[in-house]
Amino acid sequence: MSHSEESEAEQDSVLEFSDTLEIQTNKSTLWETIADPAVLTECVPGAESIERHSERKYTLDITRGISHLTVSLSGEAEFVELNPPDYIVTTGSAFDSKTGSNFDVLAAMEMAETDDESVELTYKAEVSFSGGAASLSTRMLRPIVARDVDTYFENIRSKVEASEEG
């Protein structure tokens, strides 16, 4: 159902992000990093815990301040398409009981090695949210979520490049 077909009361707010960044590493090292729950817990802004239950399924607890709201999200993520170390497609959903907010994510990452011994990582993500968080405009949320997305990828880059050096 397209957003134009939904009633106003049911309409989710949607944010979309995409970018390409270069990381000084190889695809295998990058893949190992983004699949490691301990590293993800360190790299995802606000992550309190991320646990792997299988090669494809994770649970997570994240707390984030968003404008005047603090959301404590509990949820799960699943790698729905997995082709190590070339690409990954992930879906995730999380709920904050205090605000009654639901967050759903569809994200894809593709990794390609370049001629200069680095990896070009291209990502696309769509974040849908409803409930209390939907009382905030997407104009207000976009820079907050964009900053978290950027922080996540910069944290991954720092972690991978530090492991390459050491």
C-alpha positions as CSV (number, residue, x, y, z in Angstrom):
1,M,0.0,0.0,0.0
2,S,1.5,3.4,-0.9
3,H,1.6,6.2,1.5
4,S,-1.0,8.1,-0.5
5,E,-3.4,5.2,0.0
6,E,-3.1,5.2,3.8
7,S,-5.3,7.2,6.1
8,E,-3.6,10.1,7.9
9,A,-4.0,8.3,11.2
10,E,-2.2,5.2,10.0
11,Q,0.5,6.9,8.0
12,D,4.1,6.3,9.1
13,S,6.8,8.8,8.7
14,V,9.7,7.6,6.5
15,L,13.3,8.8,6.3
16,E,15.6,7.6,3.5
17,F,19.4,7.7,3.6
18,S,22.1,6.7,1.1
19,D,25.8,7.3,0.6
20,T,29.1,5.8,-0.4
21,L,32.2,5.9,1.6
22,E,35.7,4.5,1.2
23,I,37.3,2.5,4.0
24,Q,41.0,1.5,4.0
25,T,40.6,-2.3,4.3
26,N,39.5,-5.4,2.4
27,K,36.0,-6.8,2.1
28,S,36.6,-9.8,4.4
29,T,37.8,-7.6,7.3
30,L,35.0,-5.1,6.8
31,W,32.5,-8.0,6.7
32,E,33.8,-9.5,9.9
33,T,33.6,-6.1,11.6
34,I,30.0,-5.4,10.6
35,A,28.8,-8.9,11.6
36,D,30.4,-8.9,15.1
37,P,27.8,-8.0,17.8
38,A,30.4,-6.7,20.2
39,V,31.7,-4.3,17.6
40,L,28.2,-3.3,16.6
41,T,27.3,-2.5,20.2
42,E,30.4,-0.2,20.3
43,C,29.6,1.4,16.9
44,V,25.8,1.9,16.9
45,P,24.9,5.2,18.6
46,G,23.0,4.5,21.8
47,A,23.4,0.7,21.7
48,E,23.2,-0.9,25.1
49,S,23.4,-4.5,23.7
50,I,23.3,-6.3,20.4
51,E,23.3,-10.1,20.6
52,R,23.6,-12.6,17.8
53,H,21.2,-15.5,18.0
54,S,22.1,-17.0,14.6
55,E,24.1,-16.1,11.6
56,R,21.2,-14.0,10.4
57,K,19.3,-12.9,13.6
58,Y,20.2,-10.3,16.2
59,T,18.3,-8.7,19.1
60,L,19.1,-5.2,20.2
61,D,18.5,-2.6,22.9
62,I,19.2,1.0,22.1
63,T,18.4,4.2,24.0
64,R,18.4,7.5,22.1
65,G,17.4,11.1,22.8
66,I,15.3,12.5,20.0
67,S,14.3,16.1,20.5
68,H,12.3,16.1,23.7
69,L,11.7,12.3,23.7
70,T,14.0,9.6,25.0
71,V,13.3,6.3,23.3
72,S,14.4,3.0,24.7
73,L,14.1,0.6,21.8
74,S,14.0,-3.2,22.1
75,G,13.9,-5.1,18.9
76,E,15.4,-7.5,16.4
77,A,17.3,-7.4,13.1
78,E,17.6,-10.0,10.5
79,F,19.9,-10.4,7.5
80,V,17.4,-11.2,4.9
81,E,19.9,-11.4,2.1
82,L,23.4,-12.4,2.8
83,N,26.3,-12.7,0.4
84,P,29.5,-12.4,2.3
85,P,31.6,-10.3,1.8
86,D,29.8,-8.5,-1.1
87,Y,26.4,-7.4,0.2
88,I,23.9,-7.6,2.9
89,V,20.2,-6.6,3.2
90,T,18.9,-6.2,6.7
91,T,15.4,-5.6,8.1
92,G,14.8,-4.6,11.7
93,S,12.1,-3.5,14.0
94,A,12.1,-2.0,17.4
95,F,9.5,-0.7,19.9
96,D,9.6,1.9,22.7
97,S,6.9,1.2,25.2
98,K,7.1,4.6,26.9
99,T,6.2,6.5,23.8
100,G,4.4,3.7,21.9
101,S,6.8,4.3,19.0
102,N,7.6,1.7,16.4
103,F,10.7,1.9,14.2
104,D,11.2,-0.3,11.2
105,V,14.4,-0.3,9.1
106,L,15.2,-1.7,5.7
107,A,18.9,-1.3,5.0
108,A,21.3,-2.6,2.3
109,M,25.1,-2.4,2.2
110,E,27.3,-3.3,-0.8
111,M,31.0,-3.6,-0.6
112,A,33.4,-3.4,-3.6
113,E,37.2,-3.4,-3.5
114,T,38.9,-0.5,-5.3
115,D,42.3,-0.3,-7.0
116,D,43.9,1.5,-4.1
117,E,43.4,-1.4,-1.5
118,S,40.3,0.0,0.0
119,V,36.6,-0.9,0.0
120,E,33.8,1.3,-1.4
121,L,30.8,0.7,0.9
122,T,27.5,1.9,-0.5
123,Y,24.5,1.9,1.7
124,K,20.8,2.7,1.5
125,A,18.4,2.8,4.4
126,E,14.8,3.5,4.9
127,V,13.6,4.2,8.5
128,S,9.8,4.2,9.1
129,F,8.4,5.3,12.5
130,S,5.0,5.6,14.0
131,G,3.5,6.2,17.4
132,G,4.8,8.9,19.7
133,A,7.9,9.5,17.6
134,A,5.6,10.3,14.7
135,S,4.5,13.4,16.6
136,L,7.9,14.8,15.6
137,S,8.2,16.1,12.0
138,T,10.5,14.3,9.6
139,R,12.2,17.7,9.2
140,M,13.2,17.6,12.8
141,L,14.1,13.9,12.9
142,R,16.1,13.7,9.6
143,P,19.2,15.5,10.9
144,I,19.2,13.5,14.2
145,V,18.9,10.1,12.4
146,A,21.3,11.2,9.7
147,R,23.9,12.1,12.3
148,D,23.5,8.6,13.9
149,V,23.8,6.9,10.5
150,D,27.0,9.0,9.8
151,T,28.4,8.2,13.3
152,Y,27.8,4.5,12.8
153,F,29.7,4.4,9.6
154,E,32.5,6.6,10.9
155,N,32.7,4.3,13.9
156,I,32.9,1.3,11.6
157,R,35.6,3.0,9.5
158,S,37.6,3.9,12.7
159,K,37.4,0.4,14.1
160,V,38.4,-1.3,10.8
161,E,41.2,1.0,10.0
162,A,42.6,0.8,13.5
163,S,42.6,-3.0,13.3
164,E,44.4,-2.8,9.9
165,E,47.1,-0.6,11.6
166,G,47.5,-2.7,14.7
